[in-house]
Amino acid sequence: MEVDWSRCIICQQDTCESLKCPLQSPGTSGDKTDAYTSFLTNVEQFLDIDALPTDICFGSNESAANFTLHCASWHKSCHLKYNNSKLAKAKKRKFSNTDESEKRTTKRQAINVQNCFFCEKGHEEGDLHRILTFDADANIRSMITELQDTKLLARVVGGDLIAIEARYHLKSQVNLRNRYRSHIRKLNQSQQIQMRN
């Protein structure tokens, strides 16, 4: 479909709503083509997450220069569908849906108490030890939560580790602690860098 530049660049409909052209907006300081650049950037990001609010009649290779050349206009109501807050909400919906589908699949995993809680391997990897104290349970939970390890988080949801008779290899527990320490070290470094700037 060829673009009719005399109509709204977004909907291409002829409605009673007046058209707005960023080039003719009074009171905007700076480069008036920034509105086109911002709009096209948002369109590209909506396309990336497959969440365009409406069908568009122009291609993804459209440029702000071409919009400027043709004095592209839009209905305010159409343009609002592509603003930054709508984009942020679309991204949040997209990524929260992805996270929830991952959580649903991981929550249904059963724990084999004869295997290591961390690596899911049995005696062939070494002796298995039981978690016997609430402090050990709390420590493991806090490390898993801080690391946001969804696989392990799904396992700790089922109850306290003592009650489910969770077992572990020392090597696997050490690996978890090392990952946790590395994670905390990186967080501290990034906080120090932010404080310096």
N, C-alpha and C positions, 0 to 999 in steps of 0.2 A: 504494500500500500504506500503510495506516495504521500509525503507530508504536505498538508495545506497550511502554509505559514500564516495565513490570515485567521486561522482558528487556534483554539487552545492546543498547544504543542503536546499536551498530555492526553486529553480525551478526544480531540479532533471533533468535538460536538459544537454545534451552534446553539447556545442556550441564552437565556435572558441575563445570566450573570456576566458582568463586564470582564473584559480581559485586562490583565496587568502585564506590563512590559518592564522588566528591571531597568532597562536603559532609559526609560522615561519616568522613573520614580523620583519624585522630589525628595530632597533631604538625605539621600544616601551619599555618604562621603566615600572617597576612595574609588577603586575600580568597580564600575557598575556591572562588569562582566563576571564578577565573583559570584553573583547569584546563580549564573548559568553553570559555572564550574562546580559550585557546591551541589546544585541539583543533580548534575551528571555524575558526580562522585557518589551521591546517595543512591541514584538509580543503579549504578554499577554494584554497590554493596548489597542492595536488595536482590539483584540478579545473582550475586554470589551465594546468597543463602536461599535462593529459589523462593522468594517471598514478595514478588512485585505486588503492590497494592492494587494496581490496575494494569490492563494491557497498555502497551505503548506502541506508537506507530513508527517511531524512529529506531534506527539500529544502534547496537551497542558501540559502534565506532563513531557516533556523533560527537562533535566537538563544540566547545564553548565559542570558538571563533565562528563556526557556521551558524550557531544560534544568534550571535551578535550580528552577523552579516544579514540575516533574515529578520532581525528584531523580533525574535520568538517571544510569544506571550502565552500566558496561562490563566486559567480561572484560579482564584485564590483557594477555593475549596479543593481543586485538583492538586495544586502545589502543596497544600498542607499535608496531603497523604504521603508525601515524600520528605517530610522534614526530619530533623535529627532525632527528635523524641520518638516519632513513629518508627524510625530505623532501629533505635535502641530497644524498643519494645519487641520488634520483630526478631531481633537477634536474641533477646532474652527468651522469647517463646521457643525459638528454634533450638537453642542450646539447652534449655531446661527440659524440653521434650526428649532430646537425645540423652541427657543425664538420667531422666526418669526411666526411660526404656532400658538403659544399662542397669539401673538399680533393680528394676523388676526381675531381670534375668538373674542377677547375682544373688538376690535375697532367697531364691528358691534352692540354693545349693545346700545339700545336707553335709554335715560334718561326720567324717569317719573318725571316731575317737581312737581307733587303733593306729592311726597315722598322725604324723606331725601336723599340728595346727597351722603352722606357717607354710611349709613346703609340700604338704600332703603326701609325703613319702613315709614308708614304714620302717621297720627295724633294720632293713638292709643298709640304711644310711647311717646307722649308729643307734645308741641307746636313746629311748624315749623317756622324758621326765615329765612328771605331772605338775600342773600349776596348783600349789597348795595354799597360797595366802591371798587375801584380798588386796594386799599391797601390790603383789605381782600382777594380779588381774588388772588393777587400776593403772599400773605402769604401762602394761601392754596396750590397754585401751587408749590411753592418752597418746602413745606413740603412733598407733594406727590412725587415730583421729587427726593428729597433726599432719601426718603424711598424706591423708586423704586417700589411702589405699582401699579402693572400693571392694576389692576381692576380700580382703581381711575384715573390712568394716561389716560386710554382709555376714561374716561368720560370728562376729562378736554380738550382733543384734539378738541372737538366739537365747541369750541368758549369760549368767556369769560363768567364767571359764572354769571355775572350780566345780560348779554344778554339772556342767556338760562333760566333765572329766577330760578337759583338753590336755593334750600331751605335745611335747616339742623336743626337737633336737637342739642341743646347746648351740651348734653351728648356726642353725636357723634363727635362734633368738639373738645371737651375736650379729648376724646379718641385719636383722631388723633394727637393732640398736645403732649399728654403724650407719644405716640409711637415715635414721632419725637424727643422729649427731651431724651428719653431712647437711641435712635439710636445715637444721637450726643454724649451723655455721653460715650457710648461704643467706638465710634470712638476716642474720646479724650483719653480715657484710653489706647486703643491700641497704639496710637501715643506716649503717655508718656512711655509706656513699650518699644517701639522700640527705643526711644531716649536714654533710660537708657542702652540698650544693645549696 
